[in-house]
C-alpha cells in the first residue's frame, strides 16, 4: 500500500512545475502513474481545495466539484496535510460516487522563494473492498480473523474500520503498522475465537505468531523504507529551499550590481550571455550572440589587445582579466572590466565563464579626480604665490611701521622734550594753557602710535612677555596713579582695594600688566561723567598667583549689541562715542590679547545695570629671587654724573638740542657726533664713559658703529641705544651688536638722567671691584 501511494509523487512534482495543467495533461500523466500493478483506483487533483481533475474520469464524474473547504468530514484532514506539508494516509472514507476508500493525500506547492504558494492537494484513491481482497484478508484459507484499527492513521486510539468488533475484545494479538503520517494497528485471533481452540491453544498461538510475523515483517520493512524515504525527501526539500534562497540572493545581487555573466565553450564555440550582459552591449533578448559579437563591439584602439588577452587565458586553469572599451550601435562608448576563468567540464570540454562590469562612471570619476587634483595643485601653487606675496607684504608693512615709528617718534621726541623744558619756564596763564594743550595732544598722538605698533607686534608674534620679579601692589597703584589727575579734573573718585591674601611679590611682566590696567582704568575714567571707578585686586584661594582684577565704573555702560564687538580691533561702541571721546578702539583689543598671552583673559560682566565692569584674569608665578634693596633701584640723585664724559651720536639737530638741554647743569662733559662714522672717530679721541647711540644715522648706522667701537683696543664705554625704533627686534639687534642699554624715543628728562645715573653707578662699582 505504501508503494502504491508513493507512485503519485511524480505527478505531484509535475503539478508543482505546471500549476496551470489541464484535464488532458493530467490524464496523460495519471495513466502512467496508475499502470496495471497498483491498487489505486483513481487519482484526483483539487486546486484551491476543490476537485477539478480526475483520472479515470469515467465512473467518477460525481466527485468533480467536491469542495473540501465545506466538507466537514474531510476538511480537518486536508488542512493538516496543508499545514504539515507532508503526505497523510486517511480513511476509509465514503466516496460520493459510492464505496469506501483509503486516500493518500499529497500537498502541492507551486512557485519558488517568496513567490511559493499552496496550490492544493492530490489524492491517490485505493478502494477498500478490492484492496483487502487482493491482499488475502478475506480468504477462507487464512485461518485467522483480522481487525484493523486507526481510521485516518490514528493508530490504537483511532476507530476500528475493518473486521468483527469482537476480535478487538477477545485478547487478540496486536501489531502496529506505520504508515505515511500515522499508523494502524492489526488485531488477530483464531477463527471462531479462543474458546474454539481451548484443547491446546498454543499451536494456534504459534500459528497466529507466525502469521503475524509474516504480515509484520513486510509491513515493518515497508514502513521503515517509507520512513527513510520521507526523511530523505524532507532533507532534499530542505536543501531545495536552501538552493532556492541562495539562487534568489544571487539573482538579486547580480541584478543590483548590474554585472553581466558570459560563458564560452571553446570546443563548440557556443556563447551564452545573460540578460544583464545583453543590456550592457545594447542587445535584445532574442539577438543571437557568438564570440564575434563581442569582437564587433570592441573599440578599434582596444580590439587587438583585448582579444589577445582573452586567447592567452584559454587553457585549463587559465585566469582572465582585462579592461577595454566598447562601442554601442548608438556610438555610445563604455569602459568594461572583464574577468573570467577556464575549466574542463565533465565531458572533457574546455569552458570559460566570467563577468563584465560597466566601469564607465568609475573611469569618468577617475578622470574628474585627476582634473580636480590638477586644479588643486594649480590652486596650491597660486596659494603659495599668494602666501609669498602676503609674507612680502607683511615684511613691507613691518618695515613701513618701523620706518613710521622712527619718523614719527623722532619729531615727537623733540615736541614732548621741548614742551617739558618749557614747562619749567616762567610762563603766564595763557601760555601755560597753550603748552598743556601741546603736551596733551602730543601724548594722545603718542598713545595712538604705541597702540598701533603694539597691535602690529602682537599680530606678528614679535611682542614678547618679559617676566621679572616685581611688587604687585606697587605696580597696580602706579598704573592707577597715572589716571588720578584726569579723574580729579572730572570730579571722579578712584579707589583701589587689595585682598588680604595677595602675595607681595610675583614673577611676571609688570609692564604689560600696567599697560592693561592703564587701558581699562583710562577707559573707565574717559566714559564716566559722574561717580567714580573702583578697582579690586584678588586671587584664587588654591593658587594666590592666579590674579583677578575688576574695574568697575559708573559711566555710560555698554549695551548687549555693543558688547558683541567690544574687543574687536578699531571698534568702539558707536561712531558718536568715537567723535565724543576719541581714540583708536585698540585699547581693549590689545589688553585682551596681552591677558591671553599671560594665561588669562578679559571679560565684560553684563549683569551690571549701570556703568561697566571688566574682569581681568592673569597667571603669574612665584618670585624667583629675593627682594632687591640695591642702591641702583632707588637711585634718583644725579650728582654721580658730575665729570662723566658722554658722547651723543645723533643726526637729528632737534634731538641733539633736546639732550643737551636735558643734561645741562649736572656736570656732564658732552661731545656731539652727527653720524656713526664721526662717533667712532670721537670715541677714539675722547674716550667717553657713556655713548648715547642713535640707530639710524647716515654714513654708518648705530649698529655698525657699535661693532667698530667694540673692536677698538680702548677702555670700553657703556653704549646706550637712544632710538625711535620701537620693536622688540630692534632692542634685540642693539643688544646683539654690543650695546648695554636701550632707551626709546620720545624720552623724558627724568628717565634719561635716572638711566645714566644707574649706568654710572654700575660702571664705578665694576671699576672698584677691579681695582
C-alpha positions in Angstrom: 0.0 0.0 0.0 2.9 2.4 0.8 4.5 1.8 -2.5 1.1 2.2 -4.3 0.6 5.6 -2.6 4.1 6.8 -3.2 3.9 6.4 -7.0 1.8 9.6 -7.1 4.8 11.7 -6.0 6.0 12.2 -9.6 2.6 13.6 -10.6 2.8 16.0 -7.6 6.2 17.2 -8.8 5.0 17.9 -12.3 1.9 19.8 -10.9 4.3 22.0 -8.8 6.1 23.0 -12.0 2.9 23.2 -14.1 0.2 24.7 -11.9 -1.9 25.5 -14.9 -2.2 21.9 -16.0 -5.5 20.9 -17.8 -7.5 17.7 -17.6 -5.9 16.2 -20.8 -2.4 16.7 -19.5 -3.5 15.4 -16.1 -5.0 12.2 -17.6 -1.9 11.6 -19.7 0.4 11.7 -16.6 -2.0 9.8 -14.3 -2.3 6.9 -16.7 1.4 6.4 -16.4 1.3 6.6 -12.6 -1.5 4.1 -12.1 -0.3 1.5 -14.6 -1.5 -2.1 -14.2 0.1 -3.3 -11.0 -1.2 -0.9 -8.3 -4.3 -0.8 -6.1 -5.0 2.8 -7.0 -8.5 3.0 -8.5 -8.2 6.7 -9.5 -6.3 10.0 -8.8 -8.0 13.3 -8.0 -6.5 16.8 -8.1 -8.1 19.6 -6.0 -6.5 23.0 -6.8 -7.7 25.6 -4.2 -9.2 22.6 -2.3 -11.8 21.9 -5.0 -11.7 18.6 -7.0 -11.2 19.7 -10.6 -9.4 16.9 -12.4 -9.8 13.1 -12.0 -8.3 10.1 -13.8 -10.0 7.9 -14.9 -13.0 10.3 -15.2 -15.4 7.6 -16.2 -17.4 6.4 -13.2 -16.0 9.2 -11.0 -17.8 12.2 -12.5 -19.8 12.8 -9.3 -16.6 13.6 -7.4 -15.9 16.6 -9.7 -16.6 19.9 -7.9 -16.2 18.4 -4.4 -15.1 21.3 -2.2 -13.0 20.2 0.8 -13.4 23.6 2.4 -17.1 22.9 3.0 -16.9 19.1 3.6 -16.7 18.7 7.3 -15.8 15.1 7.3 -12.6 15.7 5.3 -11.8 19.4 5.9 -9.7 18.8 9.1 -7.5 16.2 7.5 -7.0 18.2 4.4 -5.9 21.2 6.4 -3.5 19.0 8.4 -2.0 18.0 5.0 -1.5 21.6 4.0 -0.1 22.8 7.3 2.4 19.9 7.8 3.4 19.8 4.1 3.6 16.0 4.3 1.8 13.0 2.8 -1.0 11.7 5.1 -3.0 8.5 4.6 -6.7 8.9 5.6 -9.7 6.7 5.5 -11.5 4.7 4.9 -13.9 7.4 3.8 -17.1 7.1 1.8 -16.8 8.2 -1.8 -19.5 10.4 -3.3 -19.5 8.0 -6.3 -20.1 5.0 -4.0 -18.0 2.7 -1.9 -15.2 3.3 0.7 -11.6 4.1 0.0 -8.2 4.8 1.6 -6.8 8.2 0.4 -3.2 9.2 0.2 -3.3 13.0 0.2 -0.3 15.0 -1.1 0.2 18.7 -0.6 1.1 20.6 -3.7 3.1 23.9 -3.6 4.0 26.0 -6.7 6.5 28.8 -7.3 9.8 29.4 -5.6 11.3 31.7 -3.0 9.0 34.4 -1.8 6.6 33.5 -4.6 5.9 30.0 -3.3 2.2 29.3 -2.5 -0.2 26.4 -1.6 -1.7 25.2 -4.9 -4.0 22.4 -3.5 -3.9 18.6 -2.9 -3.6 15.4 -4.9 -5.3 12.2 -3.7 -4.4 8.6 -4.5 -7.6 6.7 -4.1 -7.5 3.0 -3.1 -10.9 1.3 -2.8 -11.0 -0.8 0.3 -13.0 -3.9 -0.8 -10.8 -4.9 -3.7 -7.7 -3.8 -1.8 -8.5 -6.1 1.2 -9.5 -8.9 -1.1 -6.4 -8.6 -3.2 -4.1 -8.9 -0.2 -5.9 -12.0 1.2 -7.6 -10.6 4.3 -10.9 -12.1 3.3 -9.5 -15.5 2.2 -11.3 -18.6 3.6 -7.9 -20.3 4.0 -6.5 -17.6 6.1 -7.2 -19.5 9.4 -7.4 -16.3 11.5 -9.8 -13.4 11.9 -8.2 -9.9 11.4 -9.4 -6.4 12.6 -7.9 -3.1 11.5 -7.9 -0.1 14.0 -6.8 3.5 13.4 -9.0 5.3 10.9 -7.2 8.3 9.3 -3.9 6.9 10.6 -4.7 7.5 14.3 -3.3 4.1 15.5 -4.6 2.3 18.6 -6.5 5.5 19.5 -8.5 5.5 16.3 -11.7 3.8 15.2 -11.9 0.2 14.0 -12.6 0.3 10.3 -12.3 -3.4 9.3 -13.2 -6.8 10.8 -15.5 -8.1 13.6 -15.6 -5.8 16.6 -15.5 -8.9 18.9 -11.9 -9.6 17.7 -10.7 -6.4 19.5 -12.2 -7.5 22.8 -11.1 -11.2 22.6 -7.5 -10.8 23.7 -6.1 -10.6 20.1 -2.5 -10.5 19.1 -1.8 -6.8 18.2 0.8 -5.4 15.8 1.4 -1.7 15.0 1.8 -0.8 11.3 3.5 2.6 10.5 2.0 4.5 7.6 2.7 7.9 6.0 1.6 10.5 8.5 0.3 7.9 11.1 -0.2 4.3 11.9 -2.7 1.4 12.0 -3.0 -1.5 14.5 -3.7 -5.0 13.3 -5.6 -7.3 15.8 -5.9 -11.1 15.1 -7.4 -14.2 16.7 -8.1 -17.8 15.6 -11.3 -18.3 13.6 -14.2 -18.7 16.0 -12.3 -17.2 18.9 -10.0 -18.6 21.6 -12.8 -20.8 23.1 -13.0 -22.9 19.9 -9.4 -23.9 20.5 -9.3 -24.5 24.2 -7.9 -28.0 24.0 -4.5 -26.8 23.1 -4.3 -23.1 22.4 -0.6 -22.8 22.0 -0.4 -24.3 18.5 -2.9 -21.7 17.4 -1.0 -19.0 19.2 2.1 -20.2 17.3 0.2 -20.1 14.0 -1.0 -16.6 14.8 2.5 -15.6 15.8 3.9 -16.9 12.5 1.0 -15.4 10.6 1.6 -12.1 12.4 5.3 -12.3 11.7 4.6 -12.9 8.0 2.4 -9.9 8.0 4.6 -7.8 10.2 7.9 -8.2 8.6 7.0 -6.9 5.2 4.8 -4.2 6.7 7.6 -3.2 9.1 10.1 -3.3 6.3 7.9 -1.2 4.1 7.3 1.2 6.9 11.0 1.6 7.6 11.7 2.1 3.9 8.9 4.6 3.7 10.2 6.5 6.8 13.7 6.6 5.4 12.3 7.8 2.1 10.3 10.5 3.9 13.5 11.6 5.8 15.5 11.7 2.5 12.7 13.7 0.8 12.5 16.1 3.8 16.3 16.6 3.6 16.1 17.1 -0.1 13.2 19.6 0.3 15.3 21.5 2.9 18.2 21.6 0.5 15.9 22.7 -2.2 14.7 25.6 -0.1 18.3 26.5 0.7 19.2 26.4 -3.0 16.1 28.5 -3.8 17.2 31.1 -1.2 20.8 31.1 -2.4 19.7 31.3 -6.0 17.3 34.2 -5.3 20.1 36.0 -3.4 22.4 35.6 -6.3 19.8 36.8 -8.7 19.2 39.9 -6.6 22.9 40.5 -6.2 23.6 40.2 -9.9 20.6 42.4 -10.7 21.6 45.1 -8.3 25.3 45.0 -9.3 24.4 45.1 -13.0 27.1 42.5 -13.6 26.9 40.7 -16.9 27.7 37.0 -17.0 29.0 35.1 -20.0 30.1 31.5 -20.8 32.0 30.2 -23.8 32.5 26.6 -24.9 35.9 26.8 -26.6 35.3 23.4 -28.3 31.9 24.1 -29.9 32.1 27.9 -29.9 28.7 28.2 -28.2 28.4 31.5 -26.3 25.9 32.3 -23.6 25.2 35.9 -22.4 22.7 36.7 -19.6 20.2 39.5 -19.7 22.5 42.0 -17.9 25.3 41.4 -20.4 23.0 41.8 -23.4 21.6 45.0 -21.9 25.2 46.3 -21.3 26.1 45.7 -25.0 22.8 47.1 -26.3 21.4 43.7 -27.4 17.8 42.4 -27.2 16.8 39.2 -25.5 16.4 37.4 -28.9 19.5 38.8 -30.6 22.0 36.0 -31.4 25.4 36.1 -29.7 28.7 34.5 -30.5 32.3 35.3 -30.0 32.3 37.6 -33.0 29.5 39.6 -31.3 31.9 40.6 -28.6 34.8 41.4 -31.0 32.5 43.5 -33.2 31.7 45.8 -30.2 35.3 46.3 -29.2 36.8 49.8 -29.6 39.3 49.8 -32.5 42.1 51.0 -30.3 41.5 48.2 -27.8 40.5 45.4 -30.2 43.8 43.6 -30.7 44.9 43.8 -27.0 41.6 42.6 -25.6 41.2 39.6 -28.0 44.8 38.5 -27.3 44.3 38.7 -23.6 41.3 36.5 -23.9 43.1 33.9 -26.0 46.1 33.8 -23.8 43.9 32.6 -20.9 42.0 30.0 -22.9 43.6 26.9 -21.3 42.6 24.8 -18.3 43.1 26.7 -15.2 43.7 30.0 -17.1 42.7 33.2 -15.4 41.4 36.1 -17.5 41.4 39.8 -16.5 41.2 42.8 -18.9 39.9 46.3 -19.3 38.7 47.7 -22.6 36.2 50.0 -24.3 33.2 49.0 -26.4 31.1 51.0 -28.9 27.3 50.5 -28.9 25.2 50.8 -32.0 24.3 54.3 -30.7 28.0 55.2 -30.8 28.0 55.4 -27.0 31.3 54.4 -25.5 31.6 52.3 -22.4 34.5 51.2 -20.3 34.4 47.5 -19.4 36.3 45.5 -16.8 36.2 41.7 -17.6 37.3 38.7 -15.5 36.9 35.0 -16.1 38.4 31.6 -15.6 38.8 28.5 -17.7 37.9 24.9 -16.6 37.3 21.5 -18.1 33.7 20.2 -17.7 32.6 16.6 -17.2 32.6 15.9 -20.9 36.2 16.9 -21.2 35.4 20.2 -23.0 37.1 23.4 -22.1 34.8 26.2 -21.0 35.3 29.7 -19.8 33.0 31.6 -17.5 33.3 35.2 -16.5 31.7 38.5 -15.9 31.7 42.0 -17.4 31.3 45.1 -15.3 30.5 48.6 -16.7 33.1 50.9 -15.1 32.4 53.9 -17.2 31.3 56.0 -14.3 34.4 54.9 -12.3 36.7 55.9 -15.3 34.9 59.2 -15.6 35.2 59.8 -11.9 38.9 59.0 -12.0 39.4 61.4 -14.9 37.5 64.1 -12.9 39.7 63.3 -9.8 42.8 63.8 -12.0 41.4 67.1 -13.3 40.5 68.1 -9.7 44.0 67.2 -8.5 45.5 69.2 -11.3 43.2 72.1 -10.4 44.1 71.7 -6.7 47.8 71.6 -7.5 47.4 74.8 -9.5 45.4 76.3 -6.7 48.0 75.3 -4.2 50.6 77.0 -6.4 48.5 80.1 -6.6 48.0 80.0 -2.8 51.7 79.5 -2.3 52.4 82.5 -4.6 49.8 84.5 -2.6 51.4 83.4 0.6 54.8 84.6 -0.6 53.2 87.8 -1.7 51.5 88.2 1.7 54.7 87.5 3.5 56.4 90.0 1.3 53.6 92.5 2.0 53.8 91.7 5.7 57.6 92.4 5.7 56.9 95.6 3.8 54.3 96.5 6.4 56.7 95.8 9.2 59.4 97.8 7.5 56.9 100.6 6.9 55.8 100.6 10.6 59.4 100.5 11.7 60.1 103.5 9.5 57.0 105.3 10.5 57.8 104.6 14.1 61.2 106.2 13.7 60.0 109.1 11.6 57.1 109.9 13.9 58.9 109.3 17.2 61.9 111.4 16.3 59.9 114.7 15.9 57.6 113.6 18.8 60.7 113.4 21.0 61.5 117.0 20.1 58.0 118.2 20.7 57.5 116.5 24.1 61.0 117.2 25.2 60.8 120.9 24.4 57.4 121.1 26.0 58.8 119.6 29.2 61.6 122.1 29.2 59.2 124.9 28.5 57.0 123.8 31.4 59.9 124.6 33.7 60.0 128.2 32.4 58.2 131.1 33.9 55.0 131.3 31.7 51.8 133.2 32.0 48.4 131.5 32.4 47.5 131.7 28.8 50.9 130.5 27.6 50.8 127.6 30.1 47.4 126.7 28.8 48.8 126.6 25.3 51.7 124.4 26.5 49.4 122.0 28.3 47.4 121.6 25.1 50.5 120.8 23.2 51.6 118.3 25.8 48.2 116.6 26.0 47.8 116.4 22.2 51.3 115.0 21.8 50.7 112.4 24.5 47.4 111.4 22.8 49.2 111.1 19.5 52.0 109.0 21.1 49.3 106.8 22.7 47.8 106.1 19.2 51.2 105.4 17.7 52.0 103.0 20.6 48.7 101.2 20.2 49.1 100.6 16.5 52.7 99.4 17.0 51.7 97.1 19.8 48.9 95.6 17.7 51.2 95.0 14.8 53.7 93.3 17.1 51.0 91.1 18.7 49.8 90.0 15.2 53.2 89.1 14.1 54.2 87.4 17.3 57.0 89.9 17.9 55.7 91.3 21.1 57.3 89.2 23.9 56.3 88.8 27.5 59.3 89.6 29.7 58.8 88.3 33.2 60.6 89.8 36.2 60.1 89.8 39.9 58.1 92.9 41.0 55.9 94.3 43.7 52.3 93.7 42.8 50.7 96.4 44.9 53.2 99.0 43.8 52.6 98.1 40.1 48.8 98.3 40.3 49.0 101.5 42.4 51.5 103.1 39.9 49.2 102.4 37.0 46.1 103.8 38.8 48.0 106.9 40.0 48.7 107.8 36.3 45.0 108.3 35.8 44.2 110.1 39.1 44.9 113.6 37.8 42.5 113.1 35.0 39.8 111.7 37.3 40.4 114.6 39.7 39.7 117.0 36.9 36.4 115.4 36.2 35.4 115.2 39.9 35.5 111.4 40.0 36.8 109.1 42.8 39.2 106.3 42.0 39.6 103.6 44.7 41.8 100.6 44.9 41.2 97.6 47.1 43.7 94.7 47.6 42.7 91.4 49.0 44.4 90.4 52.3 45.8 87.1 50.9 47.5 88.7 47.9 51.2 87.9 47.6 53.6 90.9 47.9 55.8 90.0 45.0 55.2 87.9 41.9 57.1 86.9 38.8 55.6 88.2 35.5 55.6 91.1 33.1 54.8 94.1 35.2 55.0 96.4 32.1 52.2 94.5 30.3 50.1 94.3 33.5 50.5 98.1 33.9 49.5 98.6 30.2 46.3 96.5 30.7 45.3 98.5 33.8 46.1 101.9 32.2 43.8 100.9 29.2 40.9 99.7 31.4 41.1 102.4 34.1 41.7 105.0 31.4 38.5 103.9 29.5 36.6 103.9 32.8 37.7 107.5 33.6 37.1 108.6 30.0 33.5 107.3 29.8 32.4 108.3 33.3 30.9 111.7 33.9 29.7 111.3 37.5 30.6 108.9 40.3 33.9 107.1 40.0 35.9 104.0 39.4 36.6 101.1 41.8 39.5 98.6 41.2 39.6 95.4 43.2 42.5 93.0 43.1 42.1 89.4 44.4 43.4 85.9 43.8 42.3 82.3 43.9 42.4 80.6 47.3 44.0 77.5 45.9 46.6 79.5 43.8 47.4 83.0 45.0 49.4 83.7 41.9 46.3 83.4 39.7 45.0 87.0 39.9 41.6 88.5 39.1 41.2 92.3 38.9 37.9 94.0 38.4 37.5 97.6 37.1 34.0 98.9 37.9 32.7 102.3 36.8 29.5 104.3 36.9 29.8 105.5 33.3 27.6 105.3 30.2 27.6 101.5 30.2 27.6 99.1 27.3 24.6 97.6 25.6 24.3 93.9 24.6 24.7 94.7 20.9 27.7 96.8 21.6 29.2 94.2 23.9 29.4 91.6 21.0 32.1 93.7 19.3 33.7 95.4 22.3 37.0 93.5 21.9 37.2 93.8 18.1 40.1 95.9 16.8 39.3 99.5 15.7 35.8 99.0 17.3 34.1 101.3 19.8 30.5 101.3 21.0 29.4 103.6 18.1 30.5 106.4 15.9 29.1 109.1 18.3 31.4 107.8 21.1 34.4 108.0 18.8 33.6 111.6 18.0 32.9 112.4 21.6 35.8 110.7 23.3 38.3 109.9 20.5 40.7 107.0 20.5 41.5 104.2 18.0 39.4 101.5 19.6 42.6 99.3 20.0 43.0 99.5 23.8 40.6 96.7 24.7 41.8 94.6 21.8 45.5 94.9 22.9 44.6 94.4 26.5 42.6 91.2 25.8 45.4 89.7 23.7 48.0 90.6 26.4 45.9 89.0 29.1 45.6 85.8 27.0 49.4 85.8 26.5 49.7 85.9 30.2 47.4 82.8 30.7 44.1 84.5 31.3 41.8 86.9 29.5 39.3 89.8 29.9 35.6 89.6 30.1 32.8 92.1 30.2 30.3 91.4 33.1 26.8 92.1 31.7 24.9 91.6 35.0 25.7 95.3 35.8 22.6 97.5 35.1 24.5 100.9 35.1 28.1 101.5 34.1 30.5 98.8 33.1 32.5 96.1 34.8 35.5 94.4 33.3 37.2 91.4 34.9 40.8 90.6 34.1 42.5 87.2 34.8 46.2 86.8 34.6 48.6 84.0 35.8 51.8 84.8 37.5 54.5 82.7 39.2 56.3 82.7 42.4 59.2 85.2 42.5 62.5 83.7 41.5 65.0 85.7 43.6 65.0 87.6 46.9 63.7 91.2 47.2 66.4 93.6 46.0 67.4 96.6 48.1 70.4 97.8 46.0 71.2 101.4 45.7 70.7 101.3 41.9 67.0 100.5 42.4 66.3 103.6 44.4 68.9 106.0 42.9 67.5 109.4 42.0 70.4 111.7 42.8 72.2 112.8 39.6 75.3 114.1 41.4 77.1 110.9 40.5 77.1 112.1 36.8 79.4 115.0 37.6 82.6 114.7 35.5 81.1 111.9 33.3 82.2 112.0 29.7 79.2 111.4 27.4 79.3 111.1 23.6 76.0 111.8 21.8 75.7 110.2 18.4 72.6 111.7 16.8 71.9 113.0 13.3 68.8 115.0 14.2 69.6 118.6 15.2 66.4 118.9 17.4 67.2 115.8 19.3 70.8 116.9 19.9 69.5 120.2 21.2 67.0 118.4 23.5 69.6 116.1 25.0 71.9 119.0 25.6 69.1 120.8 27.5 68.3 117.7 29.5 72.0 117.3 30.5 72.6 120.9 31.4 73.6 121.6 35.0 74.6 118.1 36.0 78.4 118.4 35.3 78.5 116.1 32.3 81.1 116.7 29.6 79.1 116.3 26.4 80.5 115.6 22.9 78.3 115.5 19.8 78.7 113.3 16.7 76.5 113.9 13.7 76.8 110.4 12.2 78.1 106.9 13.1 81.5 107.4 11.4 82.1 110.6 13.4 81.1 108.7 16.6 83.8 106.1 16.1 86.4 108.7 15.4 85.4 110.8 18.5 85.3 107.7 20.6 89.0 107.0 19.9 89.8 110.7 20.7 87.7 111.5 23.8 87.4 108.0 25.3 83.8 108.6 26.7 82.4 106.8 29.7 78.9 106.6 28.1 77.8 106.8 24.5 74.1 107.7 23.6 73.8 106.0 20.2 71.0 106.5 17.7 70.3 103.5 15.4 69.5 105.3 12.2 72.3 107.6 11.0 74.0 108.4 7.7 77.4 107.1 6.6 77.4 104.5 9.4 74.3 103.4 11.4 74.4 102.9 15.2 74.7 99.1 15.0 77.7 99.2 12.7 79.3 102.0 14.7 78.8 100.0 17.9 80.5 96.9 16.4 83.5 99.0 15.3 83.8 100.6 18.8 83.7 97.2 20.5 86.6 96.2 18.2 88.8 99.1 19.3 91.6 98.5 21.8 90.4 101.1 24.3 88.7 101.2 27.6 85.2 100.2 26.5 82.4 102.7 27.3 78.8 101.9 28.2 76.7 102.2 25.0 73.1 103.2 25.3 70.7 102.9 22.3 68.6 106.1 22.2 66.4 105.4 19.2 62.9 106.0 17.9 62.8 102.3 16.7 60.2 100.7 18.9 60.1 97.0 18.1 61.5 94.2 20.3 63.5 93.1 17.3 65.2 96.5 17.3 66.1 96.0 21.0 67.5 92.6 20.3 69.5 93.9 17.4 71.0 96.6 19.6 72.0 94.2 22.4 73.4 91.7 19.8 75.6 94.5 18.3 77.2 95.1 21.8 75.0 97.8 23.3 74.4 97.7 27.1 71.1 99.5 27.4 68.0 100.5 25.3 66.1 103.8 25.6 63.1 104.6 23.4 62.2 107.9 22.0 60.4 110.1 23.0 62.2 110.1 26.3 61.7 112.3 29.3 64.5 114.2 31.1 63.9 112.3 34.4 64.2 108.9 32.7 67.3 109.9 30.8 69.1 111.2 33.9 68.0 108.2 36.0 69.2 105.7 33.4 72.6 107.5 33.0 72.9 107.6 36.8 72.2 103.9 37.1 74.8 103.1 34.4 77.3 105.3 36.1 76.8 103.5 39.4 77.3 100.2 37.8 80.4 101.4 36.0 82.0 102.7 39.2 81.1 99.5 41.0 82.9 97.4 38.4 85.9 99.7 38.5 86.1 99.5 42.3 86.0 95.7 42.2 88.7 95.5 39.5 90.9 98.0 41.5 
